[in-house]
Amino acid sequence: MSEDSLQSDAQWYADGGIANSSWSWLYKVGATAALIVVAFIPVQIILFLAWPPPGFQPTSSNVIGWFTLFNKHALVGLLQLDLLLVVDQILSVPIILALYVALRRASESVMAIATALGLVGIAAYLSSNTAFAMLFLSQQYATATTEAQRSQFVAAGQAMLATYAGTAFQVNYVVGSAVLVMTAVVMLRSKLFSKATAYVGILASVIGLGLYVPRIGIFLSVASVPFLAVWNVLIARRLFQLGRPT
């Protein structure tokens, strides 16, 4: 996008009665958050390769595997149970708000719905992550003195793993994909973001929903990650531009 085009868009934005400088810090925070999300991706990949996690199915053997990992490397256990995704979800708040402010002129009602759904999805994920609960249970399991006590903590761990991939997680996943599509569609109607950015967002969402395809779902979900990374880089670049005084 040329500098003249950027200036034209900025002038259009100001002419709409929305002072660009009033939201400059939100744009910058949202852009920075998007880049941090991208930076976490290789960290998570390296972590999974260096310390393959125990299984995520709520079986007793998997729970004992997690307890063993937590007792040996507590931080690694927390990261393997998606502690970075918890941070990602928190970072998504300023990203969602920045996109709402930037795109609300194009379709205020759609962006209001997308923003509300996005915040609901974030709350759902935060309630589903059981990393710290598993850490606590692993400590109790390690100090248990009877087999009956250990069995109780294993059963509690199974419940935590079931919660981890349960309803709240699925709500977050589906709602997050819907929010991404809604935002991308509004981008196609806006002068502030390129069509390429919008199409990358739609592709990331559609491919990510392949998670629910039998047998190959997990591979499709992983395949969506590069598109999500590109999406975050593109919106970060544009939000930084919008955050500059006009």
C-alpha positions in Angstrom: 0.0 0.0 0.0 1.5 3.4 -1.0 2.2 6.3 1.3 -0.4 8.4 -0.6 -2.9 5.6 -0.1 -2.2 5.6 3.6 -2.6 9.3 3.9 -5.8 9.2 2.0 -7.2 6.5 4.3 -6.1 8.5 7.3 -7.8 11.6 6.0 -11.0 9.6 5.3 -10.9 8.3 8.8 -10.5 11.7 10.3 -13.3 13.1 8.0 -15.6 10.5 9.5 -15.5 12.3 12.8 -13.1 9.8 14.5 -9.9 11.4 15.7 -7.1 9.0 14.8 -4.8 10.4 17.5 -7.5 9.6 20.2 -6.9 5.9 19.7 -3.2 5.9 18.8 -2.2 4.1 22.0 -4.8 1.4 21.6 -3.6 0.8 18.0 0.0 0.6 19.2 -0.9 -1.7 22.1 -3.0 -3.9 19.8 -0.2 -4.1 17.2 2.4 -5.0 19.8 0.2 -7.7 21.2 -0.3 -9.2 17.8 3.4 -9.4 17.2 3.9 -11.0 20.7 1.4 -13.6 19.7 3.4 -14.4 16.6 6.6 -14.6 18.6 5.1 -17.2 20.9 4.5 -19.6 18.0 8.1 -20.8 17.5 8.6 -21.0 21.3 5.7 -23.4 21.5 6.9 -25.5 18.6 10.4 -25.8 20.1 9.0 -26.7 23.5 6.8 -29.5 22.0 9.8 -30.9 20.1 12.1 -30.7 23.1 9.7 -32.1 25.7 6.9 -34.1 24.0 3.9 -33.7 26.3 2.0 -36.7 27.8 -1.3 -37.5 26.1 -4.3 -35.2 26.5 -6.9 -37.9 26.8 -8.2 -38.1 30.4 -6.7 -41.5 31.2 -5.0 -42.4 34.4 -1.7 -43.1 32.7 -1.8 -39.7 31.0 -2.6 -38.0 34.3 0.4 -39.7 36.0 2.6 -38.7 33.1 1.5 -35.0 33.6 2.1 -35.3 37.4 5.6 -36.6 36.7 6.3 -33.8 34.3 5.1 -31.2 36.7 7.1 -32.6 39.6 10.3 -32.6 37.4 9.8 -29.4 35.5 6.9 -27.3 36.8 7.3 -24.5 34.2 7.6 -26.9 31.3 4.4 -28.6 32.5 2.6 -25.3 32.6 3.8 -24.3 29.2 2.8 -27.7 27.8 -0.7 -27.2 29.1 -0.9 -24.0 27.0 0.2 -21.3 29.5 1.3 -19.3 26.5 -2.2 -19.6 25.0 -3.6 -18.1 28.2 -1.3 -15.1 27.6 -2.4 -15.1 23.9 -6.0 -14.8 25.0 -5.2 -11.9 27.3 -3.3 -10.2 24.5 -6.3 -10.7 22.2 -8.3 -8.2 24.2 -6.4 -5.1 23.0 -6.2 -6.6 19.5 -10.0 -7.1 19.3 -10.7 -3.6 20.7 -8.3 -2.0 18.3 -9.9 -3.7 15.3 -13.3 -2.7 16.6 -12.3 1.0 16.7 -10.6 0.8 13.3 -13.4 -1.0 11.5 -16.6 0.2 13.2 -17.2 2.8 10.5 -17.4 0.1 7.9 -20.0 -1.9 9.9 -20.6 -0.9 13.5 -23.2 -3.6 14.2 -21.1 -6.5 12.8 -18.0 -5.3 14.7 -19.9 -4.8 17.9 -21.2 -8.4 17.7 -17.7 -9.7 16.7 -16.1 -7.8 19.7 -18.7 -9.2 22.1 -18.3 -12.7 20.9 -14.5 -12.4 20.9 -14.5 -11.4 24.6 -16.9 -14.2 25.4 -14.6 -16.7 23.7 -11.6 -15.4 25.6 -13.5 -15.8 28.9 -14.5 -19.3 27.9 -10.9 -20.3 27.2 -9.6 -18.8 30.4 -12.1 -20.9 32.3 -11.1 -24.1 30.4 -7.4 -24.0 31.0 -6.4 -26.2 33.9 -2.6 -25.8 33.9 -2.3 -24.5 37.4 -5.0 -26.9 38.7 -2.9 -29.8 37.4 0.3 -28.3 39.0 -1.5 -28.2 42.4 -2.8 -31.8 42.0 0.7 -33.0 41.0 2.1 -31.5 44.2 -0.6 -33.2 46.2 0.0 -36.5 44.4 3.7 -36.3 45.2 3.0 -35.9 48.9 0.2 -38.5 49.2 1.0 -41.3 51.6 -1.7 -43.9 50.7 -2.8 -45.5 47.4 -6.3 -44.3 48.1 -5.2 -40.7 48.2 -3.1 -41.0 45.1 -6.2 -42.6 43.3 -8.3 -39.6 44.3 -5.7 -37.1 42.9 -5.5 -39.1 39.7 -9.3 -39.1 39.3 -9.2 -35.3 39.9 -6.5 -35.0 37.2 -8.7 -36.9 34.8 -11.5 -34.4 35.4 -9.0 -31.6 34.7 -7.9 -33.1 31.4 -11.6 -33.6 30.4 -12.3 -29.9 31.2 -9.2 -28.8 29.3 -10.7 -30.0 26.0 -14.4 -29.7 27.0 -17.2 -27.4 26.2 -15.5 -24.1 27.1 -12.5 -24.8 24.9 -14.8 -25.8 22.0 -16.8 -22.6 22.4 -13.6 -20.6 22.3 -12.4 -22.4 19.2 -15.6 -22.0 17.2 -16.4 -18.5 18.4 -12.8 -17.4 17.7 -13.1 -18.7 14.1 -16.5 -16.9 13.6 -15.0 -13.6 15.0 -12.1 -13.9 12.6 -14.4 -14.4 9.6 -16.7 -11.5 10.6 -13.8 -9.2 11.1 -12.2 -10.2 7.7 -15.5 -9.7 5.9 -15.8 -6.2 7.4 -12.2 -5.5 6.3 -13.3 -6.2 2.7 -15.8 -3.3 3.0 -13.2 -1.0 4.7 -10.7 1.3 3.2 -8.3 0.8 6.1 -7.1 -2.8 5.6 -6.0 -4.5 2.4 -8.0 -7.3 0.8 -5.0 -9.6 1.2 -5.3 -9.2 5.0 -9.0 -10.1 4.9 -8.5 -13.1 2.7 -5.7 -14.5 4.9 -8.0 -14.1 7.9 -10.8 -16.0 6.2 -8.4 -18.8 5.1 -7.0 -19.1 8.6 -10.5 -19.5 10.0 -11.8 -22.0 7.4 -8.7 -24.2 7.7 -8.7 -24.0 11.5 -12.3 -25.3 11.6 -10.9 -28.4 9.8 -10.2 -29.6 13.4 -13.6 -31.2 13.3 -12.8 -33.3 10.2 -12.4 -36.9 11.3 -8.9 -38.3 11.4 -7.1 -35.4 9.7 -8.6 -32.6 11.9 -5.6 -32.0 14.1 -3.4 -31.6 11.0 -5.7 -29.1 9.4 -5.8 -27.1 12.7 -2.0 -27.0 12.7 -1.9 -26.0 9.1 -3.9 -22.9 10.0 -1.2 -21.6 12.3 1.0 -20.1 9.5 -2.0 -18.2 8.2 -2.8 -16.9 11.7 0.8 -15.8 12.0 0.6 -13.9 8.7 -2.8 -12.4 9.8 -1.3 -11.0 13.0 1.7 -9.6 11.3 -0.5 -7.8 8.7 -2.9 -6.3 11.2 0.0 -5.3 13.5 1.7 -3.4 10.6 -1.6 -1.6 9.8 -2.4 -0.8 13.4 1.1 0.7 13.8 0.4 2.9 10.8 -3.0 4.0 12.2 -1.3 4.7 15.5 0.9 7.3 13.9 -0.3 11.0 14.2 -1.9 12.2 11.0 
